[in-house]
């Protein structure tokens, strides 16, 4: 691909982002993708290129959206934070205050904040859910409510790849009477004008491209991340907490299946444009066209460290705020004060309060990494260069 294959706009000073985006196609195996950047509530980068489908030839359009996998978690996390901001949810209350069934099997001391910071202790299920079972909100809630914790809630942390969505979804529904996907649609996406869904409406399905695996470039795009042996061993061992956590839905769902995309899975099945993801994070920092999500105190909570150190599931050291990954070796963001969430295989959304930057990146080409995709990292580095970081 040459420069003429990229469409969209870049404001003066942000040309390094366009250059990095182009190199992702030339050197890092990108097939179809988009990136958007806001600064101080104003869009400064809005680019897209390649094909709409990873296995197709139709061009990526201005309104193409994609499944963003775990980048969904950053959007979902905003819901309990906003409920707390509105006085409807106490983050320091036991989860059982709102969801009595959750107290079962030794989880009576689990607090709401533990759900957000991956400290609840239920990343895996003794009886994994089928894709249909995961899409059944009542069945998913019952599964995590009855599950015995892998550790005493609040004492350790470990990434909850699938169950994070079941936990937040059940809590939000019990507090508000609305599903989390509906709450996002009505209270976040609609006011901000976001092309972003947790539970894709049928009349929007035509806009969403097919995702799939792409080969790793031979040179790794100069940013290839090689997992430590302990990490590789954890993913290879069927009995490890890592494998069991990522296998909490079994068999693995077909992410291109219309039924999967229509399901409200707040941990893994959100669908978004890059523009919408960046605009969402911009609104956590301050007003965007008159709409702001987080008050200053809520913004501080989102990026204040709640859990850090060895992650029982990812088998590396991770840092979490209330619902968001924080900057660190496992998840490099823009600066030490940044917060956000990657999606396994590629996508990324982040906000950086110090610089006023918000970024959204979506792709249809899924690679093996969980938290630090080389294409996303190249774009982050380019933004850092553009702002003089």
Buried (B, 14 or more C-beta within 10 A) or exposed (E): BEEEEBBBEBBEEBBBBBBBBBBBBEBBBBBBBBBBBBBBBEBBBBBBBBBBBBBEEEBBBEEBBBBBBBBBBBBBBBBBBBBBBEEEBBBEEBBBBBBEBBBBEBBEBBBBBBBBBBBBBBBBBEEBBEBEBBBBBEBBBBBBBBBEBBBEBBEBBBBBBBBBBBBBBBBBBBBBEBBBBBBBBEBBBEBBEBBBBBBBEEEBEEBBBBBBEBEBBEEBBEBBBEBEEEBEEBBEEEEBBBBBBBBBBBEEBEBBEEEBBBBBBBBBBBBBBBBBBBBBBBBBBBEBEEBBBBEEEBBEBBBEEBBBEEBBBBBBEBBBBBBBBBBBEBBBBBBEBBBBBBBBBBBBBBBBBEBBBBBBBBBBBBBEBBBBBBBBBBBBBBBBBBBEB
